[in-house]
Amino acid sequence: MPNGVTGTGNTFNLPNFAGELFTASPTRTPFLSMIGGLSGGRKTDNDRFITGQLYEFPEPIQPEISEQASETAPTPTAITREQKYNVTQIFHETISITYAKQANRGKLSGLIPAGAQANPTSELDWQIARRLEKIARDVEHTFLNGTYAEADAVNKANKTRGMMELCSTGTHIDAGGADLSIDLLKQFFKAMADAGAFFGNMVLFCGSEQKQRITSLYEKQVGYNQPQTRTVGGMNIQKLETDFFEMGICYNPFMKPGSLGLFDVSACAPVFQDVPGKGVLFLEDLAKIGASDRKQIYGEIGLDHGPAFLHGSITGLKDSAATTPTTPTTPTTPSENQDGNG
């Protein structure tokens, strides 16, 4: 496979070739596309932004209040609230192409059939487009697998919390290396229902092996609706009806092997922090230091994921591409394991 170039692209480290362009790297970003993409979502003027407030009721009881006792007002009580938040983080890419490289657009390397032309015709435009795709891939990976960190100094980086870390503080099952099964999925769905999930627009994201496993499991089930199709955020996905809700099933190559996440995508959105006079994800020229075009793409982006109890995850599933633990665990729920900032 070809290697990337670090530094300025020139005639020799970025040779021109003829022929159609292909990549085996995933460029579709299903989760990001469903929640608004790089042009949707909402804006913030603070790198720490609100994802909501949480409050809980005490366990329900049957009051036992006599007529005599009702002559005196009961002791006042109040329900407290807890602020939840996430942070934006910086996504930043630089493109630099020499004038000589751009002038040599007709100079071809490799096999040169008669009448062949360089593809792409503009190296600078092509590299800018690929950097934007790289940012989209990085955002997709981060929104799924990102770990939270809030900078407390200029040399420290903000890191937005991703869905899988959020779910680890809510409804989560560690399968301990077990195969995905109907019984495990039923246990998972019940745990989410018991935790208070609203079951809005539910989509289950998983890698290739777990996707095939789910299809195989439900094909063999009598009394269960086999996967059909529906569209969410422009993405065509399979759907399945469970005891509690209807969910989409989406193959996502950015999910880690041996894991799946069931997310209410209606509660999720990208959050952009705009730079005054420039925008939220922008391309601009860098200062000239020689005979090259130098540009940068800059954006500060975070994930609004709503409260943890809306979502759930299973990790540690048997998967040919995963290393898994050996002991399964019972589900954890938001009431048992609560992240103060989730």
C-alpha positions as a Markdown table, in Angstrom:
| # | Residue | x | y | z |
|---|---|---|---|---|
| 1 | Met | 0.0 | 0.0 | 0.0 |
| 2 | Pro | 1.2 | 3.6 | -0.7 |
| 3 | Asn | 2.6 | 5.5 | 2.2 |
| 4 | Gly | 1.6 | 9.1 | 3.2 |
| 5 | Val | 3.9 | 12.1 | 2.9 |
| 6 | Thr | 4.9 | 14.2 | 6.0 |
| 7 | Gly | 5.7 | 17.7 | 5.1 |
| 8 | Thr | 5.3 | 19.6 | 1.8 |
| 9 | Gly | 4.2 | 17.6 | -1.3 |
| 10 | Asn | 6.6 | 18.0 | -4.3 |
| 11 | Thr | 7.2 | 16.5 | -7.8 |
| 12 | Phe | 9.1 | 13.5 | -6.4 |
| 13 | Asn | 7.2 | 12.5 | -3.2 |
| 14 | Leu | 3.8 | 13.0 | -4.9 |
| 15 | Pro | 4.3 | 11.6 | -8.4 |
| 16 | Asn | 1.4 | 11.8 | -10.9 |
| 17 | Phe | -0.3 | 8.6 | -12.2 |
| 18 | Ala | -3.0 | 7.8 | -14.7 |
| 19 | Gly | -6.1 | 5.7 | -14.0 |
| 20 | Glu | -9.1 | 5.7 | -11.8 |
| 21 | Leu | -8.6 | 6.4 | -8.1 |
| 22 | Phe | -9.5 | 3.8 | -5.4 |
| 23 | Thr | -9.1 | 3.4 | -1.6 |
| 24 | Ala | -9.8 | 0.4 | 0.6 |
| 25 | Ser | -10.1 | 2.8 | 3.6 |
| 26 | Pro | -13.7 | 3.3 | 4.8 |
| 27 | Thr | -14.9 | 6.8 | 3.9 |
| 28 | Arg | -18.6 | 6.4 | 4.9 |
| 29 | Thr | -19.3 | 7.8 | 8.4 |
| 30 | Pro | -22.7 | 6.3 | 9.4 |
| 31 | Phe | -23.0 | 7.7 | 12.9 |
| 32 | Leu | -21.9 | 11.2 | 12.0 |
| 33 | Ser | -24.1 | 11.2 | 8.9 |
| 34 | Met | -27.2 | 10.2 | 11.0 |
| 35 | Ile | -26.8 | 12.9 | 13.5 |
| 36 | Gly | -26.1 | 15.9 | 11.2 |
| 37 | Gly | -22.7 | 15.4 | 9.5 |
| 38 | Leu | -20.1 | 18.1 | 9.4 |
| 39 | Ser | -22.6 | 20.7 | 8.3 |
| 40 | Gly | -25.4 | 20.0 | 10.8 |
| 41 | Gly | -25.7 | 20.0 | 14.5 |
| 42 | Arg | -25.5 | 23.1 | 16.8 |
| 43 | Lys | -23.1 | 25.8 | 17.8 |
| 44 | Thr | -21.5 | 26.8 | 21.1 |
| 45 | Asp | -19.3 | 29.7 | 22.2 |
| 46 | Asn | -17.8 | 27.7 | 25.1 |
| 47 | Asp | -15.6 | 24.6 | 24.7 |
| 48 | Arg | -17.5 | 23.0 | 27.6 |
| 49 | Phe | -21.1 | 22.7 | 26.5 |
| 50 | Ile | -24.3 | 21.4 | 28.2 |
| 51 | Thr | -25.6 | 17.9 | 27.3 |
| 52 | Gly | -28.5 | 18.2 | 29.8 |
| 53 | Gln | -29.5 | 17.9 | 33.4 |
| 54 | Leu | -30.4 | 14.8 | 35.3 |
| 55 | Tyr | -32.7 | 14.3 | 38.2 |
| 56 | Glu | -34.2 | 11.3 | 39.9 |
| 57 | Phe | -37.4 | 10.5 | 41.9 |
| 58 | Pro | -37.2 | 8.5 | 45.1 |
| 59 | Glu | -38.6 | 5.0 | 44.9 |
| 60 | Pro | -42.4 | 5.1 | 44.7 |
| 61 | Ile | -44.3 | 4.3 | 47.9 |
| 62 | Gln | -47.9 | 4.0 | 49.1 |
| 63 | Pro | -48.3 | 6.9 | 51.6 |
| 64 | Glu | -49.8 | 6.1 | 55.0 |
| 65 | Ile | -51.2 | 9.4 | 56.2 |
| 66 | Ser | -54.0 | 9.6 | 58.8 |
| 67 | Glu | -56.5 | 12.4 | 59.0 |
| 68 | Gln | -54.9 | 13.6 | 62.2 |
| 69 | Ala | -51.5 | 13.6 | 60.6 |
| 70 | Ser | -52.8 | 15.5 | 57.6 |
| 71 | Glu | -53.6 | 18.5 | 59.9 |
| 72 | Thr | -49.9 | 19.2 | 59.8 |
| 73 | Ala | -48.0 | 19.8 | 56.6 |
| 74 | Pro | -45.3 | 17.2 | 56.0 |
| 75 | Thr | -41.6 | 18.0 | 56.1 |
| 76 | Pro | -40.7 | 19.8 | 52.8 |
| 77 | Thr | -38.5 | 17.9 | 50.3 |
| 78 | Ala | -36.9 | 18.9 | 47.0 |
| 79 | Ile | -35.5 | 17.0 | 44.0 |
| 80 | Thr | -31.9 | 18.0 | 43.1 |
| 81 | Arg | -30.6 | 18.3 | 39.6 |
| 82 | Glu | -27.1 | 17.5 | 38.2 |
| 83 | Gln | -25.5 | 19.3 | 35.2 |
| 84 | Lys | -24.1 | 17.1 | 32.4 |
| 85 | Tyr | -21.6 | 18.4 | 29.8 |
| 86 | Asn | -19.0 | 17.5 | 27.2 |
| 87 | Val | -16.3 | 19.4 | 25.5 |
| 88 | Thr | -15.3 | 20.3 | 21.9 |
| 89 | Gln | -11.8 | 19.4 | 20.7 |
| 90 | Ile | -9.6 | 20.6 | 17.9 |
| 91 | Phe | -9.4 | 19.0 | 14.5 |
| 92 | His | -6.6 | 20.5 | 12.4 |
| 93 | Glu | -4.9 | 19.6 | 9.1 |
| 94 | Thr | -2.3 | 21.4 | 6.9 |
| 95 | Ile | -1.8 | 21.0 | 3.1 |
| 96 | Ser | 1.3 | 22.2 | 1.4 |
| 97 | Ile | 2.1 | 21.7 | -2.3 |
| 98 | Thr | 5.1 | 23.2 | -4.2 |
| 99 | Tyr | 4.5 | 25.4 | -7.2 |
| 100 | Ala | 6.8 | 23.0 | -9.1 |
| 101 | Lys | 4.6 | 20.0 | -8.3 |
| 102 | Gln | 1.5 | 21.9 | -9.5 |
| 103 | Ala | 3.3 | 23.0 | -12.7 |
| 104 | Asn | 4.3 | 19.4 | -13.4 |
| 105 | Arg | 0.7 | 18.3 | -13.7 |
| 106 | Gly | 1.5 | 16.7 | -17.1 |
| 107 | Lys | 4.5 | 14.7 | -15.9 |
| 108 | Leu | 3.4 | 11.0 | -15.4 |
| 109 | Ser | 5.0 | 8.1 | -13.5 |
| 110 | Gly | 4.3 | 4.4 | -13.7 |
| 111 | Leu | 2.6 | 2.9 | -16.8 |
| 112 | Ile | 1.9 | 5.6 | -19.3 |
| 113 | Pro | -0.6 | 4.5 | -22.0 |
| 114 | Ala | -1.1 | 6.7 | -25.1 |
| 115 | Gly | -3.2 | 9.7 | -24.4 |
| 116 | Ala | -3.1 | 9.2 | -20.6 |
| 117 | Gln | -3.6 | 12.2 | -18.3 |
| 118 | Ala | -2.8 | 12.7 | -14.7 |
| 119 | Asn | -5.5 | 11.9 | -12.2 |
| 120 | Pro | -6.2 | 14.0 | -10.2 |
| 121 | Thr | -5.7 | 17.1 | -12.5 |
| 122 | Ser | -5.3 | 19.4 | -9.5 |
| 123 | Glu | -3.1 | 18.0 | -6.7 |
| 124 | Leu | -3.9 | 20.8 | -4.3 |
| 125 | Asp | -7.7 | 20.4 | -4.7 |
| 126 | Trp | -7.4 | 16.7 | -4.3 |
| 127 | Gln | -5.3 | 16.9 | -1.2 |
| 128 | Ile | -7.8 | 19.4 | 0.4 |
| 129 | Ala | -10.7 | 17.0 | -0.3 |
| 130 | Arg | -8.8 | 14.1 | 1.2 |
| 131 | Arg | -8.0 | 16.1 | 4.3 |
| 132 | Leu | -11.7 | 16.8 | 4.8 |
| 133 | Glu | -12.5 | 13.1 | 4.4 |
| 134 | Lys | -9.8 | 12.4 | 7.0 |
| 135 | Ile | -11.4 | 14.8 | 9.4 |
| 136 | Ala | -14.8 | 13.1 | 8.9 |
| 137 | Arg | -13.2 | 9.7 | 9.6 |
| 138 | Asp | -11.5 | 11.1 | 12.7 |
| 139 | Val | -14.7 | 12.6 | 13.9 |
| 140 | Glu | -16.6 | 9.4 | 13.4 |
| 141 | His | -13.9 | 7.4 | 15.3 |
| 142 | Thr | -13.9 | 10.0 | 18.1 |
| 143 | Phe | -17.7 | 10.2 | 18.4 |
| 144 | Leu | -17.8 | 6.4 | 18.8 |
| 145 | Asn | -14.6 | 5.6 | 20.7 |
| 146 | Gly | -13.4 | 8.9 | 22.2 |
| 147 | Thr | -12.3 | 9.2 | 25.8 |
| 148 | Tyr | -13.1 | 12.4 | 27.8 |
| 149 | Ala | -10.4 | 14.9 | 28.9 |
| 150 | Glu | -10.8 | 18.6 | 29.7 |
| 151 | Ala | -7.7 | 20.7 | 29.3 |
| 152 | Asp | -6.4 | 22.7 | 32.3 |
| 153 | Ala | -3.4 | 24.3 | 30.6 |
| 154 | Val | -2.6 | 25.6 | 27.1 |
| 155 | Asn | -0.4 | 22.5 | 26.4 |
| 156 | Lys | -3.2 | 20.0 | 27.3 |
| 157 | Ala | -5.8 | 18.9 | 24.8 |
| 158 | Asn | -9.6 | 18.8 | 25.2 |
| 159 | Lys | -11.0 | 15.4 | 24.1 |
| 160 | Thr | -14.7 | 14.9 | 23.6 |
| 161 | Arg | -16.5 | 11.9 | 25.2 |
| 162 | Gly | -17.6 | 9.3 | 22.7 |
| 163 | Met | -20.6 | 7.0 | 22.8 |
| 164 | Met | -18.9 | 3.9 | 24.0 |
| 165 | Glu | -17.3 | 5.7 | 27.0 |
| 166 | Leu | -20.6 | 7.2 | 27.8 |
| 167 | Cys | -22.3 | 3.8 | 27.7 |
| 168 | Ser | -19.7 | 2.4 | 30.1 |
| 169 | Thr | -21.3 | 4.6 | 32.7 |
| 170 | Gly | -24.8 | 3.5 | 31.9 |
| 171 | Thr | -26.4 | 0.3 | 30.5 |
| 172 | His | -23.4 | -1.9 | 29.6 |
| 173 | Ile | -22.7 | -5.6 | 29.4 |
| 174 | Asp | -19.2 | -7.1 | 29.3 |
| 175 | Ala | -19.8 | -10.4 | 27.4 |
| 176 | Gly | -16.5 | -11.9 | 28.6 |
| 177 | Gly | -15.7 | -13.5 | 25.3 |
| 178 | Ala | -19.1 | -15.1 | 24.8 |
| 179 | Asp | -20.9 | -15.4 | 21.4 |
| 180 | Leu | -23.6 | -12.9 | 20.7 |
| 181 | Ser | -26.9 | -14.6 | 21.3 |
| 182 | Ile | -30.6 | -13.9 | 21.3 |
| 183 | Asp | -30.7 | -14.4 | 25.1 |
| 184 | Leu | -27.9 | -11.9 | 25.5 |
| 185 | Leu | -29.6 | -9.3 | 23.3 |
| 186 | Lys | -32.9 | -9.8 | 25.3 |
| 187 | Gln | -31.0 | -9.3 | 28.6 |
| 188 | Phe | -29.5 | -6.1 | 27.1 |
| 189 | Phe | -32.8 | -4.7 | 25.8 |
| 190 | Lys | -34.5 | -5.4 | 29.2 |
| 191 | Ala | -31.6 | -3.7 | 31.0 |
| 192 | Met | -32.0 | -0.6 | 28.9 |
| 193 | Ala | -35.8 | -0.6 | 29.4 |
| 194 | Asp | -35.3 | -1.0 | 33.2 |
| 195 | Ala | -32.8 | 1.9 | 33.1 |
| 196 | Gly | -35.4 | 4.2 | 31.7 |
| 197 | Ala | -34.4 | 4.5 | 28.0 |
| 198 | Phe | -36.9 | 6.4 | 25.9 |
| 199 | Phe | -36.3 | 4.2 | 22.8 |
| 200 | Gly | -36.6 | 7.1 | 20.4 |
| 201 | Asn | -34.8 | 6.6 | 17.1 |
| 202 | Met | -32.7 | 3.5 | 18.0 |
| 203 | Val | -29.8 | 2.3 | 15.8 |
| 204 | Leu | -27.5 | -0.5 | 16.7 |
| 205 | Phe | -24.0 | 0.0 | 15.4 |
| 206 | Cys | -21.5 | -2.9 | 15.0 |
| 207 | Gly | -18.6 | -4.2 | 13.0 |
| 208 | Ser | -18.7 | -6.8 | 10.2 |
| 209 | Glu | -18.6 | -10.0 | 12.3 |
| 210 | Gln | -21.3 | -8.9 | 14.8 |
| 211 | Lys | -23.5 | -7.6 | 11.9 |
| 212 | Gln | -23.4 | -11.1 | 10.3 |
| 213 | Arg | -24.0 | -12.7 | 13.7 |
| 214 | Ile | -27.2 | -10.6 | 14.3 |
| 215 | Thr | -28.6 | -11.4 | 10.8 |
| 216 | Ser | -27.9 | -15.1 | 11.3 |
| 217 | Leu | -29.5 | -15.1 | 14.8 |
| 218 | Tyr | -32.8 | -13.5 | 13.7 |
| 219 | Glu | -33.1 | -15.5 | 10.5 |
| 220 | Lys | -33.3 | -18.6 | 12.8 |
| 221 | Gln | -35.9 | -17.1 | 15.2 |
| 222 | Val | -39.6 | -18.0 | 14.9 |
| 223 | Gly | -41.9 | -15.1 | 16.0 |
| 224 | Tyr | -39.3 | -12.4 | 15.4 |
| 225 | Asn | -39.5 | -10.0 | 12.5 |
| 226 | Gln | -36.5 | -10.5 | 10.2 |
| 227 | Pro | -34.5 | -7.4 | 9.4 |
| 228 | Gln | -36.2 | -5.1 | 6.9 |
| 229 | Thr | -34.8 | -1.7 | 5.7 |
| 230 | Arg | -35.4 | 1.9 | 6.6 |
| 231 | Thr | -33.5 | 5.2 | 6.1 |
| 232 | Val | -32.0 | 7.3 | 8.9 |
| 233 | Gly | -30.1 | 10.5 | 8.1 |
| 234 | Gly | -29.7 | 9.4 | 4.5 |
| 235 | Met | -28.3 | 6.0 | 5.4 |
| 236 | Asn | -30.1 | 2.9 | 4.3 |
| 237 | Ile | -30.1 | 0.4 | 7.2 |
| 238 | Gln | -31.8 | -2.7 | 8.3 |
| 239 | Lys | -34.5 | -2.6 | 11.0 |
| 240 | Leu | -35.7 | -5.0 | 13.6 |
| 241 | Glu | -38.7 | -5.0 | 16.0 |
| 242 | Thr | -38.0 | -6.1 | 19.6 |
| 243 | Asp | -40.2 | -6.4 | 22.7 |
| 244 | Phe | -39.6 | -2.8 | 23.6 |
| 245 | Phe | -38.8 | -0.9 | 20.4 |
| 246 | Glu | -38.0 | -0.9 | 16.7 |
| 247 | Met | -34.3 | -0.5 | 16.0 |
| 248 | Gly | -32.1 | 0.0 | 12.9 |
| 249 | Ile | -29.0 | -2.2 | 12.5 |
| 250 | Cys | -26.0 | -0.5 | 10.8 |
| 251 | Tyr | -22.6 | -1.9 | 9.9 |
| 252 | Asn | -20.0 | 0.6 | 11.0 |
| 253 | Pro | -16.4 | -0.2 | 10.3 |
| 254 | Phe | -15.3 | 2.3 | 13.0 |
| 255 | Met | -16.8 | 0.2 | 15.8 |
| 256 | Lys | -14.2 | -1.8 | 17.7 |
| 257 | Pro | -14.3 | -5.6 | 17.1 |
| 258 | Gly | -16.3 | -7.5 | 19.7 |
| 259 | Ser | -18.5 | -4.6 | 20.5 |
| 260 | Leu | -21.8 | -3.1 | 19.6 |
| 261 | Gly | -23.6 | 0.1 | 20.6 |
| 262 | Leu | -27.3 | 0.8 | 20.7 |
| 263 | Phe | -27.8 | 4.6 | 20.5 |
| 264 | Asp | -30.8 | 6.8 | 20.4 |
| 265 | Val | -29.6 | 9.0 | 17.5 |
| 266 | Ser | -32.4 | 11.5 | 18.0 |
| 267 | Ala | -30.6 | 12.5 | 21.2 |
| 268 | Cys | -27.2 | 13.0 | 19.6 |
| 269 | Ala | -25.8 | 15.9 | 17.6 |
| 270 | Pro | -22.4 | 17.3 | 16.6 |
| 271 | Val | -21.5 | 20.6 | 18.4 |
| 272 | Phe | -19.3 | 23.2 | 16.6 |
| 273 | Gln | -17.4 | 26.0 | 18.2 |
| 274 | Asp | -17.2 | 28.8 | 15.7 |
| 275 | Val | -14.2 | 31.2 | 15.3 |
| 276 | Pro | -15.6 | 34.7 | 14.8 |
| 277 | Gly | -15.3 | 35.8 | 11.1 |
| 278 | Lys | -14.2 | 32.4 | 10.0 |
| 279 | Gly | -16.8 | 29.8 | 10.7 |
| 280 | Val | -16.9 | 26.3 | 12.4 |
| 281 | Leu | -14.8 | 24.2 | 10.0 |
| 282 | Phe | -12.9 | 26.4 | 7.6 |
| 283 | Leu | -10.1 | 26.4 | 5.0 |
| 284 | Glu | -7.7 | 29.3 | 4.9 |
| 285 | Asp | -4.3 | 30.2 | 3.5 |
| 286 | Leu | -1.2 | 30.1 | 5.6 |
| 287 | Ala | 1.6 | 32.6 | 5.4 |
| 288 | Lys | 3.9 | 32.4 | 2.4 |
| 289 | Ile | 7.4 | 31.1 | 3.3 |
| 290 | Gly | 8.5 | 30.0 | -0.2 |
| 291 | Ala | 7.3 | 28.6 | -3.5 |
| 292 | Ser | 4.3 | 26.6 | -2.3 |
| 293 | Asp | 0.6 | 26.8 | -1.6 |
| 294 | Arg | 0.0 | 26.2 | 2.1 |
| 295 | Lys | -3.5 | 25.9 | 3.6 |
| 296 | Gln | -5.0 | 24.7 | 6.8 |
| 297 | Ile | -8.4 | 23.3 | 7.8 |
| 298 | Tyr | -9.4 | 24.0 | 11.3 |
| 299 | Gly | -12.5 | 23.2 | 13.4 |
| 300 | Glu | -13.5 | 22.6 | 17.1 |
| 301 | Ile | -16.1 | 19.9 | 17.3 |
| 302 | Gly | -17.7 | 17.9 | 20.1 |
| 303 | Leu | -20.5 | 15.4 | 20.7 |
| 304 | Asp | -23.8 | 16.1 | 22.4 |
| 305 | His | -24.9 | 12.7 | 23.4 |
| 306 | Gly | -27.7 | 13.3 | 25.9 |
| 307 | Pro | -27.9 | 11.3 | 29.1 |
| 308 | Ala | -26.3 | 7.9 | 29.4 |
| 309 | Phe | -29.5 | 6.0 | 30.2 |
| 310 | Leu | -30.8 | 6.6 | 26.6 |
| 311 | His | -28.1 | 4.4 | 25.2 |
| 312 | Gly | -26.4 | 1.1 | 25.8 |
| 313 | Ser | -23.4 | -1.1 | 24.8 |
| 314 | Ile | -22.1 | -4.6 | 24.8 |
| 315 | Thr | -18.3 | -5.2 | 24.7 |
| 316 | Gly | -16.1 | -8.3 | 25.0 |
| 317 | Leu | -18.0 | -10.4 | 22.4 |
| 318 | Lys | -16.3 | -13.2 | 20.7 |
| 319 | Asp | -14.9 | -11.8 | 17.5 |
| 320 | Ser | -12.1 | -13.1 | 15.3 |
| 321 | Ala | -10.5 | -9.6 | 15.3 |
| 322 | Ala | -10.8 | -9.0 | 19.0 |
| 323 | Thr | -9.0 | -10.0 | 22.2 |
| 324 | Thr | -11.7 | -10.6 | 24.9 |
| 325 | Pro | -11.7 | -11.2 | 28.6 |
| 326 | Thr | -12.9 | -14.5 | 30.0 |
| 327 | Thr | -15.6 | -13.8 | 32.6 |
| 328 | Pro | -19.0 | -12.3 | 31.6 |
| 329 | Thr | -20.6 | -9.7 | 33.8 |
| 330 | Thr | -24.2 | -8.7 | 34.6 |
| 331 | Pro | -25.5 | -5.4 | 33.1 |
| 332 | Thr | -24.6 | -2.1 | 34.8 |
| 333 | Thr | -27.2 | 0.6 | 34.7 |
| 334 | Pro | -27.0 | 4.4 | 35.3 |
| 335 | Ser | -28.3 | 4.0 | 38.8 |
| 336 | Glu | -25.5 | 1.6 | 39.6 |
| 337 | Asn | -22.6 | 3.3 | 37.8 |
| 338 | Gln | -23.0 | 7.0 | 37.1 |
| 339 | Asp | -20.5 | 9.3 | 35.5 |
| 340 | Gly | -20.8 | 12.8 | 37.0 |
| 341 | Asn | -20.0 | 14.5 | 33.7 |
| 342 | Gly | -21.7 | 12.0 | 31.3 |
